[in-house]
């Protein structure tokens, strides 16, 4: 409410100012004798009283309207305006009403902007690329979570070019701030892990001091470059693997057409070697084609039910002749109760390929005269030998198949790389045994498609243990 003393004072002054012309006219009439003095005085008092009353009502309404308008000032966050006050004077009421409508429009616009800002912040926060806004001095004003993850900490308030420290990137930022347009560059962030980054810098509309002057987008290209490098390495490895047997074939063909054309004994020996080299090339091509098909289907999870025991028994019979050449025997151990269901979710042909590769490796790298154990257990069963690493836990809801050999073992530094393409612990021995370097890579990709796992344990002088964890059909039904 307005101050009563102030209201009386302003109303008195306003009433006196408004009544002054009428009082002057009455005084003139009284001086001229046209109006008695006492009537002139009474009329002047009445006019003043009326002017005072009107002024007081009007000023009270204006003061109420003023306070109402002050209450409508947006401040940091305007809410819905207070109720419109009652007005005795129409202009004051209209003024307050107009102010109220304006405040409501401002509040609505502000809420709309807040919603849009929240939506923009949500989109910015979900972007996989790092996005930052900088001012004219290259100081970071704001950054999304991806930018903080890429840089390693919150960069707000710091010089971006000082954080990234790449001359090419710094030059791109300077050119964008000076000339506008879009500047792009690539560089490498050095830290615990090297990160390849493609940067795009774009100047925003002219901004004042402390306002955003440029938008910086940083795209992490590390995965793409690694993939490109993997492709290049794959092509190089395939070329190298094919080059040796192909050179052998060409050399023997030239020999047979020349000096050994009439040498029957040499011809027979060379043809056997040529057959071995051609078979090696065929195995390599078959594995490459198989790996390509598996990668194409890797995102399509299989849904069939596969009984594992018949697969393992058939493979043992099929590989028996190969195993006998090294005096190796197979032993299948069903470490489950009789009523346990040893069925997995998967594709039969691909699972046959997984266990064939594992058994083939066990035959090749196991010591002569030893046994290869194939142990099968139900999900969560404690019948398999415990993992050598106490931190290793068995996944729930799986069927476990362990292939255990008694070979020379694998040095620990090689275990994590065994499933890489063309990776060999002993290249010479692998080629001598007919390996292509793709067997465990094929196993890994097939198990990825099956949402399965492979663990490898090995101890020098004692042998290796490969355990496959497949989703159990019984668990999937539950």
N, C-alpha and C positions, 0 to 999 in steps of 0.2 A: 504494500500500500504506500502511496505517496506520503511524505512528511506533512502533518497537518499545518504546522507553522509556515512552512514554505508555501503550501497550497494557498493559505489565507493571504499571505503577502503577495504572491503572484496574482491571485484573483482580485485583490484590492487594487493593485496597480493597473491590471488589465481593465477592470471595471471603470476606474477613474479615467483612463485614456479613452475608452469607448464613450463614456458619458460626457467628456469635456466639451465636445462640439454642441451637444444639446444644452448643457449648462450655460455656455456662452450665449446661445440664442435667447435663453430665458432671461439672462442678465440684461441683455440689450432691450428686450421687451419691457423689463421692469424699469430700466432707466428712462425709457421713452414714455413711461406712464401707461403703456398699453396693457400691462399686466401688473396687478398688485404684487408687492414684494413677498407677502406671505404665501401667495399662491405659486409664485415663481420658485420660492425655496422648497415648498412641498413637492412641486413637480421635479425639481432637480434631485431631491432626495430619492423620490420614487424611481427616476431614471437611473440614478447611480445604483440603487438597490437591485433593479432588474439586470443592469449590466454586470454587477458583481455576481449575481446568482448564475447568470448564463456563463460568465467567464469561469466561475468555479466548477460548474458541471463540465464545461468543455475541457478545461485544463485537467480535471480529474480523469476524464476519458482519455485525453492525450497521454497523460502520465501512465495510465493503465496500459494503453496501446504500446507505449515506449518500452515498458517493462516486459510486455508480452513479446515484442520484437527482439529485445535483448535475450530473452529466454530461448528464442528460436535460433540464435547464432549457432552455426554448425559445430564449431570447435573441432575436436579430433574425430568424433563419430556422432553425427546427428541421429537422434532417435525420432520417434513420432512426436510432433509438436504438442504442447499443452492445449487444453480446451480453450476455445475462443471466448474472451471475456464479454460480459454484457456491456453495451455502450448506450449512454443517454444521448450522445451526440452522433448523428449519422456519419459525418466524415471520419470521426475517430473509429467507429465501428468498421467502416469500409477499409480504412487503413489497416486495422488489425486483421481483418478478414483476408486482405490481399497478402499481408505478410505471412499469415498462416498457410495460405495456398502455396506461396513461394517456398516456405520451409518444407512443406510436404513434398513438393517437387524435388527440392534439393535432397531430402532424405531418401526418396525413391531412387534418384539418380545415383546417390552414393551407395545404396545397397546393391544396385545393379552393377556398379563398378567393382564393388567388393566381390560379388559373385564371379564376375569375369576375371578379376585378379586371382581369386582362389582357383578357378579352373585353369588359368594360365600357369599358375605355380604348380598345380598338380601335374599338368602336361610336362612342364619343364623338369619337375622332379623325376618323372618316369622316363625321360629321354635317356637312351644308352650313351649318347655322346655328351662330352663335357661342354657346358655352355657358361660363359662368363661375360659380364658387362664391365667395361673399364671406362674411366674418365680420360680427359685430355692428357693427364700426367701418367697414364698407364696403370693407375691404381685400380685394383679390383673392387668394384662396388657390390656385386653379388655373384654367387656361383651356385650351380645346382649340385646335388649329391654326387653325380658322376664326376664332376670337376674336382670335388674334394677327394674322391677315391683315386683319381688319376694323379693328382698332385701329392696326395698323402696327408693333407691336413686342410683346414679351412683357410683359403687364401685371401679372404676379405680384408681390405685395408693394406694389402701389400702390392708392391710393384710386380706385375705379372711377368714382364720380361726378365726381371731379376730372379724370379722363381724358376723359370724354365731355362734361362741362360743358354740360348742358342742364337748365334749372330743372324742366321737367316730369318728366324722367327721375329727377332727384334726389328730387323729391317722391314719385314712385311707389316708389322704393327705401325711403324713410323710412316710408311708410305700410305697405308689406309687412313691414318689420322690426318695426314697432310693433304692428300689428293682425293680421298674418297674411293668409291668403287670397292671391289672385292679382291683381296690379296690372299693367295694360297701358297703354302710351303709345307715341306715335310722335314721332320727331324727325329732324333732319338733321345729319349729320356734315360739317363744313366742312374741306376740305383741298385737295389738288390737284384732286380730283374730288369733287363733292358726293354723299353717300351717304344715301339714305333708309332709315331703320331703324325697325322695329317691335319694341319691347322688352316682354318679359313677365318679371315678377319674382314669385317665389314663396318664402315663408318656409319653411324646413325645420323639423324638430322642434327643440325647445329645445336649444341647444348651449352648451357652456362657452366660455370665452375662447380665441380662436385656432382654434375649430372652425367648420365651415361653418354659416352661419345662414340663407343665402338662395341660391336658384338663379336666375341671370339668363340668359335666352335672348334673343339679338339676331338678328332676321331681316332680311336685306338685301332691301329692296323696291324698290331702284333700277330693276331691269330691268322689274318689273311696272308701276311708275309711268311709266317711259319708254314702255312699250307702250300704256298708257292714254292718254298724251299723243299718241303716234303715231296711235291710233285717232281721238282728238278732232281732231287736225290733218287726218287723212285725210277725215273727214266734213266738216270746214270747207272743205277744198280742193275736194272734190267739189261741195259746195253752191255754192261760189263759181264753179267752172268751169261748172256748169249754169245758174247764175242769169243770166249775161250773155246766152247765146244764147236762153234762155227768155224773158227780158225783150224781146229783139229780136223774137222771134216774136209775142209778145203785142201789142207795139206796132204791128207791121206789119199784124197781123190787124185790130186796131181801126181802123187807117188805111184799110185796104181796105174795111172795112164802113161807113166814114164818108166822109170828104172825098174819097178816091180811088176811090170805088165805081164811077164812070163813066169814070175816067181809064185807058184801056187801056195807055198807055205806062208810067205809074207802076205799074200792076198787074204788068206784065211784069218791071219792074226790081225791085219788092219781092218778087215770087215767087222770083226768082233769089237774092236775099239770104236769103230764108227757107229756101230749099233748102240754101244753104251753112251756115246756122246749124243746121239740122236734121241735116245730115251731120256737123257738128262734134259735136253732142250724141251722135249714134249712135257716132262713133268713140270718144268718151269712155266711153260705156256699154260698148262692146265691149271696150275696154282694161281697164276695171274688172272686168268679168266674166272676162276672160282671166287677169288677175292673181290673182283669187280662186281660179280652178281650179288655176293653177300652184302657189299656196301650199298648197292641199289635198294636192297630190301631191308636194310638195317632199321629203318624207322617203322616198319610194319611188324608189330609184335605177333608171334604165332599164337594160335588158340587151341591147337589140337592136343590130345592126350597121348603120351608116348610111354609104353612100358619099357623100362631101362634094362631089366635082366635079359630078355631075349636079344636085345641089341648087343650087349656085352658078350653073351655066349656065342653069338654068330661071329662077332669080330675075333674072338679067341680062336675059333675054328679056322677062320679065313687066314689069320696070320700065323697059324701053327707052323707051317712049312718054313716061313721066314725066321721064326723064332728058333726052330730046331737047327738051322745053319749055325747058330751061335750057342747051341745047347742051353737055351733059355726056356723055362717052363712058365705057364700061366697058372695063377691060383685065384679063383673068384671067391670072395668071402662076403656072404650076405650077413651083415652084422645088424640084423633086425629080427623082430619077432615074426613068427610064421604068418600072422595075419596083417603085417604091415603092407601098405600099398606103396610100391616103388614105381609110381607113375609121375611123370613130370609134364608140365605144359610146354609144348615145343613142336618143332617140325622134325619128323623122324630122320629124313635124309641128312639134314644139317647136324643133328646130334650124332649120327653115325660118323660123319666127317670129323667131329670134335674128338670122339674117343678113338677113332682110327689114327688120327695124328698123334694123340698122346701115347697110344700103345706102340705105334711105329717108332717114336722117339725113345720109349723105354727099351725096345729091342735093340735099337742102334747104339744107345749109350750105356746100357746095362752091362755089367761084367759077364763074360762067358761063364756058363754053368750055374747061373743064379736064377732066381724066380722073380717074376713080375707079379705083384699082388694088385688085384682090382677089388677094392673094398667099397661096399655099397651100404648106406645107412639111411634110415628115415629122418625126416626133419626133426632136429632137436635131440636125436638119439646120442647117447654117450658111448656108443659102441665103436666108433672110429677112434684111432689113436688121437690123443689130445694134440692141439697145435704146439709146435715147438716154441712159438712166440706167445707168451701168456697174454699179450694185449690183443691177440687175434680171437675174435668171437664169431661163433657160427651164426649166420643169419637164420631167423625164425622162418618157418613155413617153407623149408627147402628139402630136396632130396640131394644127398651128398654122394659123389663118386670120386674115390681117391685112386690114382694110379701111382704105385710106389715101386721104384726100381732100386737096384743095388749096384749102381754105377760108381764112377769116380766122384760124383758130386759136382756142383757148380760153385765157383767163387762168389762170395756175397755181392761183390760190386757189379756182377752181371745180372743178378736176378731181376732188377727193376726194368731191364731193357730187353728181356727175352722175347716179349711179344711185339717188338718193333720189326718192321719189314726188313728182311735181309740181314738182321743182326745175328751174328754167330759168335759164340765164345771161342771156338777154334775153327777158323775158316777152312784150313786144309783138311781137317778130319771130317768136317761137315760135307765138303764136296766129295771126299773119298767115299763117304757113306751114302751119297746120292741125295743129300738134303738140298732144298732150294732156298732156305732161309725165310720161307713164308708160312710154314706150318702153324706156328704159334700165333702169328698175326691173324691167320684165318680163324683159329680157335677164339681169339679175343673178339673179333667182329661178330662171329656167330653168337657168342655168349652175350654180347651187348644187345643184339637183337632179341634174345630170350630173356632179357632183364636178369641175367645170371652173373655169376662171379667165378673167377679163377684165382686161386692162391697157389704160390709156388714156394716150397721150402726145400732146402738142400743143405747137406753137411758133407764137407770134403772127406772122401774116403769111405763114406757110408751110403750115399745115394741121394735121390731126389724124390720129392712127393708133390704131385700135382693134384689139387682137389677142386672139383667143379661143384658149384652150388646152383642147382636148378630149382625154379619155382615148382613146388609140389602140387599135383593136381588136387589132392584132398584138401590142401589149404586154400586153394583157389575156390573150391566149391563152398567151403565154409564162409 
